[in-house]
Amino acid sequence: MKHKNTISYLLIILGGSIAIYANANEKQNTILLVLGIFALMFGLYRISSTLNSKPPKNDYKVIDEEE
């Protein structure tokens, strides 16, 4: 699991830097720009698929205290 996140972060960094490099030149390299954006979005997708949107069920327990 640790290596999966590391690969995802590397894809995000690599894709972002390639996209910025391809867009920074006077003559934009469209293929490099598309590949950079693809790597960036794929890395973001891999990270977001591992995140949970709900907290653990223990947080939902409500303690009723009768007085």
N, CA, C and O atoms as a GROMACS GRO file, in nm:
protein
  268
    1MET      N    1   0.083  -0.119   0.000
    1MET     CA    2   0.000   0.000   0.000
    1MET      C    3   0.087   0.125   0.000
    1MET      O    4   0.053   0.224  -0.065
    2LYS      N    5   0.197   0.121   0.070
    2LYS     CA    6   0.286   0.237   0.078
    2LYS      C    7   0.347   0.266  -0.059
    2LYS      O    8   0.360   0.382  -0.098
    3HIS      N    9   0.384   0.160  -0.132
    3HIS     CA   10   0.444   0.179  -0.264
    3HIS      C   11   0.342   0.230  -0.365
    3HIS      O   12   0.377   0.304  -0.457
    4LYS      N   13   0.216   0.191  -0.347
    4LYS     CA   14   0.110   0.236  -0.438
    4LYS      C   15   0.092   0.387  -0.426
    4LYS      O   16   0.077   0.456  -0.527
    5ASN      N   17   0.093   0.438  -0.304
    5ASN     CA   18   0.080   0.582  -0.284
    5ASN      C   19   0.202   0.657  -0.336
    5ASN      O   20   0.190   0.766  -0.391
    6THR      N   21   0.320   0.599  -0.318
    6THR     CA   22   0.442   0.662  -0.367
    6THR      C   23   0.440   0.673  -0.518
    6THR      O   24   0.478   0.776  -0.574
    7ILE      N   25   0.395   0.568  -0.585
    7ILE     CA   26   0.386   0.572  -0.731
    7ILE      C   27   0.284   0.677  -0.775
    7ILE      O   28   0.307   0.748  -0.873
    8SER      N   29   0.174   0.688  -0.703
    8SER     CA   30   0.072   0.786  -0.737
    8SER      C   31   0.125   0.928  -0.721
    8SER      O   32   0.101   1.014  -0.806
    9TYR      N   33   0.196   0.954  -0.612
    9TYR     CA   34   0.253   1.087  -0.592
    9TYR      C   35   0.358   1.120  -0.698
    9TYR      O   36   0.366   1.234  -0.744
   10LEU      N   37   0.437   1.021  -0.736
   10LEU     CA   38   0.535   1.044  -0.843
   10LEU      C   39   0.467   1.074  -0.976
   10LEU      O   40   0.514   1.159  -1.052
   11LEU      N   41   0.357   1.004  -1.004
   11LEU     CA   42   0.282   1.032  -1.126
   11LEU      C   43   0.227   1.175  -1.126
   11LEU      O   44   0.228   1.243  -1.229
   12ILE      N   45   0.179   1.220  -1.012
   12ILE     CA   46   0.125   1.356  -1.001
   12ILE      C   47   0.236   1.458  -1.025
   12ILE      O   48   0.217   1.553  -1.101
   13ILE      N   49   0.349   1.439  -0.961
   13ILE     CA   50   0.460   1.534  -0.976
   13ILE      C   51   0.516   1.532  -1.117
   13ILE      O   52   0.539   1.637  -1.177
   14LEU      N   53   0.536   1.412  -1.171
   14LEU     CA   54   0.589   1.398  -1.305
   14LEU      C   55   0.493   1.454  -1.410
   14LEU      O   56   0.534   1.526  -1.501
   15GLY      N   57   0.366   1.421  -1.397
   15GLY     CA   58   0.267   1.470  -1.492
   15GLY      C   59   0.252   1.621  -1.488
   15GLY      O   60   0.242   1.686  -1.592
   16GLY      N   61   0.253   1.677  -1.368
   16GLY     CA   62   0.244   1.823  -1.356
   16GLY      C   63   0.364   1.894  -1.414
   16GLY      O   64   0.351   1.996  -1.481
   17SER      N   65   0.482   1.840  -1.387
   17SER     CA   66   0.603   1.904  -1.440
   17SER      C   67   0.612   1.891  -1.592
   17SER      O   68   0.657   1.984  -1.659
   18ILE      N   69   0.570   1.778  -1.647
   18ILE     CA   70   0.570   1.762  -1.793
   18ILE      C   71   0.469   1.858  -1.856
   18ILE      O   72   0.498   1.919  -1.959
   19ALA      N   73   0.351   1.870  -1.796
   19ALA     CA   74   0.249   1.960  -1.850
   19ALA      C   75   0.296   2.106  -1.846
   19ALA      O   76   0.272   2.181  -1.940
   20ILE      N   77   0.361   2.145  -1.739
   20ILE     CA   78   0.411   2.282  -1.729
   20ILE      C   79   0.522   2.305  -1.830
   20ILE      O   80   0.527   2.410  -1.894
   21TYR      N   81   0.612   2.208  -1.844
   21TYR     CA   82   0.722   2.220  -1.941
   21TYR      C   83   0.669   2.230  -2.084
   21TYR      O   84   0.717   2.311  -2.164
   22ALA      N   85   0.571   2.147  -2.117
   22ALA     CA   86   0.517   2.147  -2.253
   22ALA      C   87   0.440   2.274  -2.282
   22ALA      O   88   0.434   2.317  -2.398
   23ASN      N   89   0.382   2.335  -2.182
   23ASN     CA   90   0.303   2.456  -2.200
   23ASN      C   91   0.390   2.581  -2.195
   23ASN      O   92   0.347   2.687  -2.242
   24ALA      N   93   0.511   2.573  -2.139
   24ALA     CA   94   0.595   2.691  -2.118
   24ALA      C   95   0.669   2.734  -2.245
   24ALA      O   96   0.705   2.850  -2.258
   25ASN      N   97   0.690   2.643  -2.337
   25ASN     CA   98   0.763   2.677  -2.459
   25ASN      C   99   0.678   2.768  -2.548
   25ASN      O  100   0.556   2.772  -2.537
   26GLU      N  101   0.747   2.841  -2.637
   26GLU     CA  102   0.674   2.927  -2.731
   26GLU      C  103   0.588   2.843  -2.823
   26GLU      O  104   0.471   2.875  -2.847
   27LYS      N  105   0.645   2.735  -2.874
   27LYS     CA  106   0.568   2.642  -2.956
   27LYS      C  107   0.529   2.525  -2.866
   27LYS      O  108   0.613   2.443  -2.830
   28GLN      N  109   0.401   2.518  -2.831
   28GLN     CA  110   0.356   2.416  -2.738
   28GLN      C  111   0.360   2.278  -2.803
   28GLN      O  112   0.316   2.259  -2.916
   29ASN      N  113   0.412   2.183  -2.728
   29ASN     CA  114   0.413   2.045  -2.774
   29ASN      C  115   0.287   1.978  -2.721
   29ASN      O  116   0.278   1.944  -2.604
   30THR      N  117   0.189   1.960  -2.809
   30THR     CA  118   0.058   1.911  -2.768
   30THR      C  119   0.063   1.769  -2.715
   30THR      O  120  -0.006   1.736  -2.618
   31ILE      N  121   0.144   1.685  -2.776
   31ILE     CA  122   0.152   1.546  -2.732
   31ILE      C  123   0.208   1.538  -2.590
   31ILE      O  124   0.156   1.464  -2.507
   32LEU      N  125   0.314   1.614  -2.563
   32LEU     CA  126   0.370   1.615  -2.427
   32LEU      C  127   0.271   1.672  -2.327
   32LEU      O  128   0.260   1.622  -2.215
   33LEU      N  129   0.198   1.774  -2.366
   33LEU     CA  130   0.099   1.835  -2.278
   33LEU      C  131  -0.011   1.736  -2.243
   33LEU      O  132  -0.051   1.726  -2.127
   34VAL      N  133  -0.061   1.662  -2.341
   34VAL     CA  134  -0.166   1.564  -2.317
   34VAL      C  135  -0.113   1.450  -2.230
   34VAL      O  136  -0.183   1.405  -2.139
   35LEU      N  137   0.008   1.403  -2.257
   35LEU     CA  138   0.065   1.295  -2.175
   35LEU      C  139   0.087   1.341  -2.031
   35LEU      O  140   0.065   1.264  -1.937
   36GLY      N  141   0.131   1.464  -2.012
   36GLY     CA  142   0.150   1.518  -1.877
   36GLY      C  143   0.020   1.529  -1.801
   36GLY      O  144   0.012   1.493  -1.684
   37ILE      N  145  -0.083   1.578  -1.868
   37ILE     CA  146  -0.213   1.590  -1.803
   37ILE      C  147  -0.270   1.452  -1.773
   37ILE      O  148  -0.332   1.432  -1.668
   38PHE      N  149  -0.250   1.357  -1.864
   38PHE     CA  150  -0.297   1.220  -1.840
   38PHE      C  151  -0.229   1.159  -1.718
   38PHE      O  152  -0.296   1.098  -1.634
   39ALA      N  153  -0.098   1.175  -1.706
   39ALA     CA  154  -0.026   1.121  -1.591
   39ALA      C  155  -0.071   1.188  -1.461
   39ALA      O  156  -0.086   1.122  -1.358
   40LEU      N  157  -0.093   1.318  -1.467
   40LEU     CA  158  -0.140   1.393  -1.351
   40LEU      C  159  -0.277   1.344  -1.306
   40LEU      O  160  -0.298   1.317  -1.188
   41MET      N  161  -0.370   1.331  -1.399
   41MET     CA  162  -0.505   1.289  -1.365
   41MET      C  163  -0.509   1.143  -1.320
   41MET      O  164  -0.588   1.108  -1.231
   42PHE      N  165  -0.427   1.057  -1.380
   42PHE     CA  166  -0.423   0.917  -1.338
   42PHE      C  167  -0.369   0.904  -1.196
   42PHE      O  168  -0.420   0.824  -1.118
   43GLY      N  169  -0.267   0.983  -1.162
   43GLY     CA  170  -0.215   0.983  -1.026
   43GLY      C  171  -0.318   1.033  -0.926
   43GLY      O  172  -0.332   0.977  -0.817
   44LEU      N  173  -0.391   1.138  -0.962
   44LEU     CA  174  -0.497   1.188  -0.874
   44LEU      C  175  -0.609   1.087  -0.857
   44LEU      O  176  -0.665   1.074  -0.748
   45TYR      N  177  -0.642   1.016  -0.963
   45TYR     CA  178  -0.747   0.914  -0.955
   45TYR      C  179  -0.705   0.801  -0.861
   45TYR      O  180  -0.786   0.752  -0.782
   46ARG      N  181  -0.578   0.760  -0.870
   46ARG     CA  182  -0.530   0.651  -0.784
   46ARG      C  183  -0.530   0.692  -0.638
   46ARG      O  184  -0.562   0.611  -0.551
   47ILE      N  185  -0.495   0.817  -0.610
   47ILE     CA  186  -0.496   0.865  -0.471
   47ILE      C  187  -0.640   0.875  -0.420
   47ILE      O  188  -0.669   0.832  -0.308
   48SER      N  189  -0.729   0.932  -0.501
   48SER     CA  190  -0.866   0.951  -0.454
   48SER      C  191  -0.941   0.819  -0.439
   48SER      O  192  -1.037   0.812  -0.362
   49SER      N  193  -0.902   0.716  -0.511
   49SER     CA  194  -0.971   0.588  -0.497
   49SER      C  195  -0.936   0.518  -0.366
   49SER      O  196  -1.010   0.430  -0.323
   50THR      N  197  -0.827   0.555  -0.303
   50THR     CA  198  -0.789   0.492  -0.176
   50THR      C  199  -0.847   0.565  -0.056
   50THR      O  200  -0.843   0.512   0.055
   51LEU      N  201  -0.901   0.684  -0.075
   51LEU     CA  202  -0.956   0.761   0.036
   51LEU      C  203  -1.097   0.714   0.068
   51LEU      O  204  -1.175   0.682  -0.021
   52ASN      N  205  -1.129   0.711   0.197
   52ASN     CA  206  -1.263   0.676   0.241
   52ASN      C  207  -1.340   0.804   0.267
   52ASN      O  208  -1.286   0.899   0.323
   53SER      N  209  -1.466   0.806   0.228
   53SER     CA  210  -1.546   0.925   0.249
   53SER      C  211  -1.620   0.923   0.382
   53SER      O  212  -1.664   1.027   0.431
   54LYS      N  213  -1.633   0.805   0.442
   54LYS     CA  214  -1.705   0.795   0.568
   54LYS      C  215  -1.608   0.760   0.680
   54LYS      O  216  -1.514   0.683   0.660
   55PRO      N  217  -1.631   0.816   0.798
   55PRO     CA  218  -1.548   0.778   0.913
   55PRO      C  219  -1.584   0.636   0.958
   55PRO      O  220  -1.687   0.582   0.917
   56PRO      N  221  -1.501   0.576   1.041
   56PRO     CA  222  -1.532   0.441   1.092
   56PRO      C  223  -1.665   0.438   1.165
   56PRO      O  224  -1.711   0.541   1.214
   57LYS      N  225  -1.727   0.321   1.172
   57LYS     CA  226  -1.859   0.309   1.234
   57LYS      C  227  -1.857   0.342   1.382
   57LYS      O  228  -1.961   0.376   1.438
   58ASN      N  229  -1.743   0.333   1.447
   58ASN     CA  230  -1.736   0.364   1.590
   58ASN      C  231  -1.768   0.511   1.616
   58ASN      O  232  -1.813   0.545   1.725
   59ASP      N  233  -1.746   0.598   1.519
   59ASP     CA  234  -1.776   0.739   1.538
   59ASP      C  235  -1.926   0.767   1.535
   59ASP      O  236  -1.970   0.872   1.583
   60TYR      N  237  -2.003   0.675   1.480
   60TYR     CA  238  -2.147   0.697   1.471
   60TYR      C  239  -2.220   0.659   1.599
   60TYR      O  240  -2.336   0.696   1.616
   61LYS      N  241  -2.156   0.588   1.688
   61LYS     CA  242  -2.222   0.545   1.810
   61LYS      C  243  -2.253   0.665   1.900
   61LYS      O  244  -2.168   0.750   1.926
   62VAL      N  245  -2.374   0.668   1.943
   62VAL     CA  246  -2.418   0.775   2.035
   62VAL      C  247  -2.445   0.710   2.168
   62VAL      O  248  -2.518   0.612   2.177
   63ILE      N  249  -2.387   0.766   2.270
   63ILE     CA  250  -2.405   0.710   2.405
   63ILE      C  251  -2.524   0.779   2.469
   63ILE      O  252  -2.522   0.900   2.492
   64ASP      N  253  -2.628   0.700   2.499
   64ASP     CA  254  -2.745   0.754   2.568
   64ASP      C  255  -2.724   0.738   2.718
   64ASP      O  256  -2.708   0.628   2.770
   65GLU      N  257  -2.725   0.848   2.782
   65GLU     CA  258  -2.715   0.845   2.928
   65GLU      C  259  -2.846   0.894   2.986
   65GLU      O  260  -2.886   1.009   2.967
   66GLU      N  261  -2.914   0.804   3.055
   66GLU     CA  262  -3.040   0.841   3.118
   66GLU      C  263  -3.013   0.897   3.256
   66GLU      O  264  -2.933   0.844   3.333
   67GLU      N  265  -3.079   1.004   3.284
   67GLU     CA  266  -3.059   1.069   3.413
   67GLU      C  267  -3.166   1.031   3.512
   67GLU      O  268  -3.163   1.077   3.626
   0.00000   0.00000   0.00000
